Amino acid sequence: MNETPCRHFEDDLSTWMFEGALDEKRLAPLKGHLKTCSSCRQLKDDYSAMKQGLGEETLKAPPELKSRVLQRIAVGSSPRRSWVGPLSYAAAASVMAVMFWGLSTGELFHRPQLALENQRRLGSAPSERHDRSMLKKDGESAPSKMDGTGRKGYVHDLDGKSTKTSELSDENDSQWNAPTQALQSDTAPGDASTEKESGEGMAGDPTGGVLSGDPEETPTLTLTLGLKFKVLKKDLPMLDKALKDLSLHRKPLVMPTDKRLEDIPSLPTWIPPGQHPPQSSEGQADLWEYVELVAP
Amino acid sequence: MGALTGVDDEPRLIERARGGDREAFGMLVDIHQDRLYHFVRRQSRDDDEAMDIAQEAFVKAWTKLALFRADSKFSTWLFTIAANECRSRHRSRKLEPVAIDDATMQVSDPHEQGAQATLESEELKASLHKALASLDSDYSQPLILLHFQGESYQSIADILSIPLGTVKTRIHRGHKFLAEKLRPLGKTETTSVRHASKGHKAQP
């Protein structure tokens, strides 16, 4: 909108007409101006008419709004912990650094599972999700992975395995995706033997493919409140026993209406301690139970 | 689950929701959904778009609840999210103009004076709403918050994260933009003539 010579009076007119009051020192000049300016008189008439149409009873939200919101948050991530705030700059810098490295070398696209394999070799692959799940509320310190305060089973994640998985990794789908462990790489890319090993391990069934290797080297999944994961139905008795010790209950995980089980290949898997990860033949959906841990 | 709670219980509900209590968040939705829906509906082309935006605003509030500071008003924070969502939608559709002149402009039986006045009032409201929806969100949002939500200038500044002076400027400019959009439709002229014929004085 172009500036007009009357702008000052137009602003005062707006205040006068819609707020119902104007300082006398400004009202008198405005009234004087209105006697001589037809354009502002027209605007005043416009405002008089507009006032009749402005203001109304609050519209009622459609009844389905709440149900849709609740449906979406039932399958979405929980409120994010504020502890990520102070770390966000450092985390963002780290991610950008790795992204820069990945983009410049192409490693980010070709071998996303490399770091996972390397960490498996080291006997430790704490995922971001895993770490988050270990955090307690209200600043209570998180249980140590190895101190026995949390029940553990073996877990394997297939994050970064395919483009399809990446596409699911938006804000609202984060819970369905395993952490980006490629970002945790502490090994230089290009290790041919590691690449070969990981390539074999990651070539399995995208709906529940497995990593080969000694389960003793497999990362573990700590059972904590709110954790969402899948477990083979045959392992449910052992899971229930573990949950009983932890005073936790499980409930069926509600699936998003727009997703199928096979769309979420990277949901963590709980494997009873001492057992090997399931074989690829066990990747069929009807063999799995998808659960969320809740308080009793 | 307790009875439906009011704003007095809001801090407790927020704390419960922060801990992942979806039921508590549902109660927060109960408290704020009408005003929030009204806010986004006045900036939307239709009910479906308003529903999408309102839904997205609540879901984002849920996922970002940990970032909410307890020393500020939850409604202010929620409306900020909704305002941002509306701006984002407007940008994505390149501010497609909303047709103001439509079937609602048709006038029925002129002998029914009472009905005619009501119709004119309804037509005016409909035209205003469409004119509002066609404005740049920089101007429509302060106007909606002021006239339809009853927010103070300071509250509008908080919600939109802009200085108080900018709020006033945008409201004044917004009023003028609205008048200029409605004038060609004869809406304001009709009333002006009616007022003049009744000998109305120049009072706000």
Boltz contact constraints between the chains, C-beta under 6 A:
constraints:
  - contact:
      token1: [A, 11]
      token2: [B, 172]
      max_distance: 6.0
  - contact:
      token1: [A, 14]
      token2: [B, 172]
      max_distance: 6.0
  - contact:
      token1: [A, 14]
      token2: [B, 175]
      max_distance: 6.0
  - contact:
      token1: [A, 16]
      token2: [B, 204]
      max_distance: 6.0
  - contact:
      token1: [A, 17]
      token2: [B, 204]
      max_distance: 6.0
  - contact:
      token1: [A, 20]
      token2: [B, 204]
      max_distance: 6.0
  - contact:
      token1: [A, 43]
      token2: [B, 179]
      max_distance: 6.0
  - contact:
      token1: [A, 45]
      token2: [B, 192]
      max_distance: 6.0
  - contact:
      token1: [A, 46]
      token2: [B, 179]
      max_distance: 6.0
  - contact:
      token1: [A, 46]
      token2: [B, 188]
      max_distance: 6.0
  - contact:
      token1: [A, 48]
      token2: [B, 195]
      max_distance: 6.0
  - contact:
      token1: [A, 49]
      token2: [B, 188]
      max_distance: 6.0
  - contact:
      token1: [A, 49]
      token2: [B, 191]
      max_distance: 6.0
  - contact:
      token1: [A, 53]
      token2: [B, 124]
      max_distance: 6.0
  - contact:
      token1: [A, 53]
      token2: [B, 125]
      max_distance: 6.0
  - contact:
      token1: [A, 53]
      token2: [B, 128]
      max_distance: 6.0
  - contact:
      token1: [A, 54]
      token2: [B, 147]
      max_distance: 6.0
  - contact:
      token1: [A, 55]
      token2: [B, 147]
      max_distance: 6.0
  - contact:
      token1: [A, 58]
      token2: [B, 34]
      max_distance: 6.0
  - contact:
      token1: [A, 58]
      token2: [B, 35]
      max_distance: 6.0
  - contact:
      token1: [A, 58]
      token2: [B, 38]
      max_distance: 6.0
  - contact:
      token1: [A, 59]
      token2: [B, 38]
      max_distance: 6.0
  - contact:
      token1: [A, 59]
      token2: [B, 41]
      max_distance: 6.0
  - contact:
      token1: [A, 60]
      token2: [B, 34]
      max_distance: 6.0
  - contact:
      token1: [A, 61]
      token2: [B, 33]
      max_distance: 6.0
  - contact:
      token1: [A, 61]
      token2: [B, 34]
      max_distance: 6.0
  - contact:
      token1: [A, 61]
      token2: [B, 37]
      max_distance: 6.0
  - contact:
      token1: [A, 65]
      token2: [B, 33]
      max_distance: 6.0
  - contact:
      token1: [A, 65]
      token2: [B, 54]
      max_distance: 6.0
  - contact:
      token1: [A, 66]
      token2: [B, 29]
      max_distance: 6.0
  - contact:
      token1: [A, 68]
      token2: [B, 55]
      max_distance: 6.0
  - contact:
      token1: [A, 69]
      token2: [B, 29]
      max_distance: 6.0
  - contact:
      token1: [A, 69]
      token2: [B, 55]
      max_distance: 6.0
  - contact:
      token1: [A, 69]
      token2: [B, 58]
      max_distance: 6.0
  - contact:
      token1: [A, 70]
      token2: [B, 26]
      max_distance: 6.0
  - contact:
      token1: [A, 72]
      token2: [B, 59]
      max_distance: 6.0
  - contact:
      token1: [A, 73]
      token2: [B, 22]
      max_distance: 6.0
  - contact:
      token1: [A, 73]
      token2: [B, 62]
      max_distance: 6.0
  - contact:
      token1: [A, 77]
      token2: [B, 63]
      max_distance: 6.0
  - contact:
      token1: [A, 78]
      token2: [B, 20]
      max_distance: 6.0
  - contact:
      token1: [A, 79]
      token2: [B, 18]
      max_distance: 6.0
  - contact:
      token1: [A, 79]
      token2: [B, 65]
      max_distance: 6.0
  - contact:
      token1: [A, 79]
      token2: [B, 66]
      max_distance: 6.0
  - contact:
      token1: [A, 80]
      token2: [B, 66]
      max_distance: 6.0
  - contact:
      token1: [A, 81]
      token2: [B, 66]
      max_distance: 6.0
  - contact:
      token1: [A, 82]
      token2: [B, 66]
      max_distance: 6.0
  - contact:
      token1: [A, 137]
      token2: [B, 19]
      max_distance: 6.0
  - contact:
      token1: [A, 226]
      token2: [B, 20]
      max_distance: 6.0
